[in-house]
Amino acid sequence: MINALIFLLALALFALTLFLALEILASFLAARPPGVPTEGRGRIAVVIPAHNEGAGVAATVKAVRAQLRETDNVIVVADNCDDDTAEVARPAGAEAIERKDKVRCGKGYALQFGVDHLRSDPPQTIVFIDADCTPAPGAIERIAARAAYLRRPVQALYLMAPPAEASPKAAVSAFAWLLMNRVRMSGLQHLFGVTRLTGSGMAFPWELISAANLASGEIVEDLALTIRMIEAGSPPFLDLGAVVTSDLAKTDAGATTQRARWEHGSLRMAARMAPRLLGKGIRGDIRSLAMALDLLVPPLTIFLLAMAAMIVAGALAAFSGYGGALVLTIFSATIFVMSVAFAWAAYGRELLPAASLLAIAPYLLGKARVYGAEGRKSAERWTRTDRGED
């Protein structure tokens, strides 16, 4: 009985490893889509949720405003701020609205506040971008025009850049981010016509986003919104030609906050939503099935730990004469390493030079903070990332 259970777990790990490898290999076939006409795009409203972002929000507002027309709107939602976020945003070119609610806290509430503010004079398309992000030239109009054309959400390619003075661990973190947002998501879209919303650089037709309920304290509100859009028949589309970037945290504390929110939040979301999506997939909804499998692929550190545990369990089973689980797990580990290596060779060598690969070990060890008490506490609320500016 125990050996049978070990084999089933090894089989499940093997299936998820194959799905991860399939996403990575499919990314090599994913092409940057051509642009769409922007002449009739209608009015755009850009909503920037901000919690204590006075140090950097003005730069984001100016970068966004430079890509818009006079008739377009930039709304900064200063959400439960204790600093001068609103005062700094206004002279930079934004309409700043302030929200005070210490009970209902979270980025989702800020996004809903911005959408509700626009209901009296709605735009054709709404774009969400975080207050610490920089859109590449033309990115805002490109995703807005595509969202209006497709009548679907459109996600820009959202990447993280390590600060120049950061440790090699930051380069590993940036590659992990690229592996998810560029490699896996483009592969998922190429295979199944769906991708994840990744939090910043998201464009929606007004009629789609105005009907959505965004108000929640969900830490991974982008992932929750992804699932709602898929279930509504409007799966997100990834536009590799539109890029939004942000800087990784300079401090270990800031890095822990950044990763904890995403990793804890995604694990919780997988536990809650993957079974429901799997059920829909079994009934014939291929996009729900694909998203369920994508959700079930854990963060890479957890994946490696699961493989190590299964190798030990498989070895114990092999002593009892049942070697199938060990063989299957070794296959899984081999496929995993080769797939990630291919992704690094194709996309990550500039971001993560070979000389920095040794930083993978301290990066993995540093995940103890992410999954420890510090990380769990950070994942309970919307907390501004400590970027070490001050």
C-alpha positions in Angstrom: 0.0 0.0 0.0 2.7 2.5 1.0 4.8 1.6 -2.1 1.7 2.1 -4.3 1.2 5.5 -2.8 4.9 6.4 -3.3 4.5 5.4 -7.0 1.4 7.5 -7.5 3.2 10.5 -6.0 6.1 9.9 -8.3 3.8 9.6 -11.2 2.1 13.0 -10.3 5.5 14.6 -10.0 6.5 13.2 -13.4 3.3 14.5 -15.0 3.9 18.1 -13.7 7.6 17.9 -14.8 6.5 17.0 -18.3 4.0 19.9 -18.3 6.7 22.3 -17.2 9.0 21.0 -19.9 6.3 21.3 -22.5 5.7 25.0 -21.5 9.4 25.7 -21.8 9.9 23.9 -25.2 6.8 25.6 -26.6 8.2 29.0 -25.7 10.8 28.5 -28.5 7.9 28.5 -31.0 6.1 31.5 -29.5 6.5 34.5 -31.7 6.1 38.2 -30.9 2.7 39.1 -32.2 2.4 42.0 -34.7 0.9 45.2 -33.5 -2.7 46.2 -34.0 -4.0 49.6 -35.3 -4.2 52.2 -32.6 -6.1 55.0 -34.5 -9.5 53.9 -33.3 -8.4 52.7 -29.9 -10.7 55.1 -28.0 -9.8 56.6 -24.6 -7.5 54.9 -22.2 -7.5 55.2 -18.4 -4.4 54.0 -16.6 -4.9 53.1 -12.9 -1.8 53.0 -10.7 -2.4 51.4 -7.3 0.1 52.8 -4.8 0.7 52.1 -1.1 3.4 54.4 0.4 5.1 54.9 -3.0 5.9 58.6 -2.7 9.6 57.9 -3.5 9.0 56.6 -7.0 5.4 57.1 -8.1 6.2 60.4 -9.9 8.6 58.7 -12.3 6.0 56.0 -13.1 3.3 58.6 -13.8 5.6 60.6 -16.1 6.6 57.5 -18.0 2.9 56.5 -18.4 1.8 60.0 -19.3 4.4 60.3 -22.0 2.7 57.5 -23.9 -0.9 58.8 -23.7 -3.0 61.4 -25.5 -4.5 64.5 -23.8 -7.9 62.8 -23.6 -6.5 59.8 -21.7 -6.5 59.5 -17.9 -3.9 58.6 -15.3 -5.4 57.7 -11.9 -3.2 57.1 -8.9 -5.0 55.4 -6.1 -3.2 56.3 -2.9 -4.3 53.4 -0.8 -4.0 53.7 3.0 -0.8 55.8 2.5 1.2 57.2 5.4 3.4 59.3 3.1 3.1 61.9 0.3 2.1 59.5 -2.5 -0.9 61.6 -3.6 0.9 65.0 -3.3 3.8 63.7 -5.4 1.6 62.1 -8.1 -0.5 65.2 -8.9 2.2 67.5 -10.3 3.6 64.6 -12.2 0.5 64.4 -14.3 -2.0 62.1 -12.5 -5.3 62.5 -10.8 -4.7 61.2 -7.4 -7.5 59.8 -5.4 -7.1 58.7 -1.8 -8.6 55.6 -0.1 -8.6 55.1 3.7 -9.9 51.8 5.0 -7.7 50.0 7.5 -10.0 47.0 7.6 -10.4 46.2 3.9 -6.7 46.3 2.8 -5.2 44.9 -0.4 -4.3 45.8 -3.9 -7.6 44.4 -5.2 -9.5 47.0 -3.1 -7.3 49.8 -4.6 -8.0 48.5 -8.2 -11.7 48.4 -7.5 -11.6 51.9 -6.1 -10.0 53.2 -9.3 -12.5 51.4 -11.5 -15.4 52.7 -9.6 -14.0 56.2 -9.8 -14.2 56.0 -13.6 -17.8 54.7 -13.9 -19.3 58.2 -14.4 -17.2 58.7 -17.5 -15.8 55.3 -18.5 -12.9 54.8 -21.0 -12.9 52.2 -23.7 -9.9 50.5 -22.1 -8.4 50.4 -18.7 -4.7 49.6 -17.9 -3.3 48.7 -14.5 0.3 49.3 -13.8 2.1 49.2 -10.5 3.6 52.3 -9.0 7.2 51.0 -9.1 7.1 49.9 -12.8 8.4 51.5 -16.0 6.6 50.7 -19.3 8.8 50.5 -22.4 8.0 53.1 -25.1 4.7 52.3 -26.7 3.8 49.5 -24.3 0.7 51.1 -22.8 -1.0 52.0 -26.1 0.0 48.6 -27.6 -1.7 46.5 -24.9 -4.7 48.8 -24.7 -5.2 48.7 -28.5 -4.9 44.9 -28.5 -7.3 44.5 -25.6 -9.9 46.7 -27.5 -9.3 44.6 -30.7 -9.4 41.1 -29.1 -12.1 42.0 -26.5 -9.9 40.1 -24.0 -7.5 41.0 -21.2 -3.9 41.6 -22.5 -0.8 41.2 -20.4 2.4 42.9 -21.2 5.7 41.1 -20.6 6.4 42.0 -17.0 10.1 41.5 -16.0 12.3 42.2 -13.0 15.8 43.7 -13.3 18.4 43.2 -10.6 19.9 46.5 -9.3 23.5 47.1 -10.4 24.8 46.8 -6.9 22.8 43.7 -6.0 24.2 40.4 -5.1 24.4 37.5 -7.6 21.4 36.0 -5.8 19.3 38.9 -7.4 20.3 37.7 -10.9 19.0 34.2 -10.0 15.8 35.8 -8.8 15.5 37.8 -12.0 16.0 34.6 -14.1 13.3 32.8 -12.0 10.9 35.7 -12.8 11.8 35.6 -16.5 11.3 31.8 -16.5 7.7 32.3 -15.3 6.6 35.4 -17.0 8.5 35.1 -20.3 9.2 31.4 -20.9 6.4 29.5 -19.3 3.7 32.0 -20.0 4.6 32.3 -23.7 4.7 28.5 -24.0 1.4 28.1 -22.2 -0.2 30.6 -24.6 1.3 29.0 -27.7 -0.1 25.6 -26.6 -3.5 26.5 -25.2 -4.3 30.1 -26.0 -4.2 31.3 -22.4 -1.7 33.0 -20.1 -1.5 34.3 -16.6 -2.1 37.9 -15.7 1.1 38.8 -13.8 0.1 41.9 -11.8 1.4 44.9 -13.8 0.9 46.0 -17.4 -2.6 44.5 -17.7 -5.2 46.0 -20.2 -8.9 45.2 -20.2 -11.9 46.3 -22.3 -14.1 48.5 -20.0 -17.1 46.3 -20.3 -15.1 43.3 -19.1 -13.3 44.9 -16.1 -16.2 47.0 -15.0 -18.3 43.8 -14.5 -15.5 42.1 -12.5 -15.4 42.1 -8.7 -11.8 43.2 -7.8 -12.4 44.1 -4.2 -10.6 41.6 -2.1 -7.6 41.2 0.1 -6.2 38.5 -2.1 -2.3 38.8 -2.2 -2.1 37.3 -5.7 -5.1 39.3 -7.1 -3.7 38.9 -10.6 -3.9 35.1 -10.4 -7.4 35.3 -9.0 -8.4 37.6 -11.8 -6.8 35.3 -14.3 -9.1 32.5 -13.2 -12.2 34.7 -13.3 -11.4 35.8 -16.8 -10.9 32.2 -18.0 -14.1 31.1 -16.4 -15.9 34.1 -18.0 -14.7 33.0 -21.5 -12.1 35.8 -21.9 -8.7 34.2 -21.3 -5.8 36.6 -21.0 -3.4 37.2 -24.0 0.4 37.8 -23.6 1.9 40.5 -25.8 5.6 39.9 -25.9 6.0 43.1 -27.8 5.0 45.3 -24.8 7.4 45.3 -21.9 7.0 46.5 -18.4 9.9 46.4 -16.0 10.6 46.9 -12.3 13.7 46.6 -10.1 14.2 43.8 -7.7 14.7 44.7 -4.0 18.2 45.6 -3.0 17.9 44.2 0.5 17.3 40.6 1.7 14.2 41.8 3.6 12.8 43.3 0.5 13.5 40.2 -1.5 11.8 38.1 1.1 8.7 40.3 0.9 8.6 40.2 -2.9 8.9 36.4 -3.2 6.8 35.5 -0.2 3.7 37.3 -1.5 3.8 35.5 -4.8 4.9 32.1 -3.7 2.6 31.8 -0.6 -0.2 33.3 -2.6 0.2 31.0 -5.6 0.4 27.9 -3.4 -2.8 28.9 -1.6 -4.5 29.7 -5.0 -3.5 26.3 -6.4 -4.9 24.5 -3.4 -8.2 26.4 -3.6 -8.7 26.6 -7.4 -6.9 23.8 -9.1 -9.4 21.1 -8.2 -12.3 23.2 -9.7 -10.3 24.0 -12.9 -9.3 20.3 -13.2 -13.0 19.4 -13.0 -13.9 21.8 -15.8 -10.9 20.5 -17.8 -12.1 16.9 -17.5 -15.5 18.0 -18.8 -13.7 19.4 -22.0 -12.5 22.9 -21.1 -8.9 22.7 -22.3 -7.9 26.2 -21.1 -9.1 25.4 -17.6 -7.2 22.1 -17.7 -4.1 23.9 -18.8 -4.4 26.6 -16.1 -5.0 23.9 -13.5 -1.8 22.1 -14.4 0.1 25.3 -14.6 -1.1 26.2 -11.1 -0.1 22.8 -9.8 3.5 23.3 -10.9 5.0 24.6 -7.6 7.7 27.3 -7.2 10.9 25.8 -8.4 12.4 25.6 -4.8 9.4 23.5 -3.7 9.7 21.5 -6.9 13.3 20.6 -6.1 12.5 19.7 -2.5 9.7 17.5 -3.7 12.0 15.7 -6.0 14.6 15.2 -3.3 11.9 13.8 -1.0 10.6 11.5 -3.7 14.2 10.2 -4.5 14.5 9.3 -0.8 11.1 7.7 -0.7 11.7 5.9 -4.0 15.0 4.6 -2.7 13.3 3.2 0.3 10.6 1.6 -1.9 13.4 0.1 -4.1 14.8 -1.7 -1.0 11.4 -3.5 -0.8 11.7 -4.5 -4.4 9.6 -1.7 -5.9 11.9 0.4 -8.0 9.4 2.1 -10.3 9.0 5.3 -8.2 12.8 5.8 -8.0 13.3 5.4 -11.7 10.3 7.7 -12.5 11.6 10.4 -10.1 15.1 10.2 -11.6 13.5 10.7 -15.0 11.6 13.7 -13.6 14.8 15.3 -12.2 16.6 14.8 -15.4 13.8 16.4 -17.5 13.5 19.2 -15.0 17.3 20.1 -15.0 17.5 19.8 -18.8 14.4 22.0 -19.4 15.5 24.8 -17.1 19.0 24.6 -18.6 17.6 25.0 -22.1 15.5 28.0 -20.9 18.7 29.5 -19.4 20.7 28.9 -22.6 18.0 30.5 -24.8 16.8 33.4 -22.6 18.9 33.8 -19.5 22.6 33.9 -20.2 22.8 37.7 -20.3 20.6 38.1 -17.2 22.3 35.3 -15.3 25.9 34.9 -16.6 27.6 31.5 -16.2 29.9 33.0 -13.5 26.8 33.8 -11.4 25.4 30.2 -11.5 27.1 29.4 -8.2 24.7 31.9 -6.6 21.8 29.4 -7.1 22.8 27.6 -3.9 22.6 30.6 -1.6 19.4 31.7 -3.4 17.8 28.3 -2.6 19.0 28.5 1.0 17.6 32.0 1.2 14.1 30.6 0.6 14.1 29.5 4.2 13.2 33.1 5.0 10.4 33.1 2.4 8.8 30.0 3.8 9.6 30.8 7.4 7.8 33.1 9.8 9.0 36.3 8.2 7.7 35.2 4.7 4.4 34.0 6.0 3.8 37.3 7.8 4.7 39.3 4.6 2.2 37.2 2.7 -0.7 38.1 4.9 -1.1 41.7 3.6 -0.3 44.2 0.9 3.1 45.5 2.0 5.3 47.9 0.1 8.5 46.2 -0.9 11.6 47.5 0.9 13.8 48.5 -2.0 16.5 50.1 0.0 16.1 53.6 -1.5 16.3 55.4 1.8 
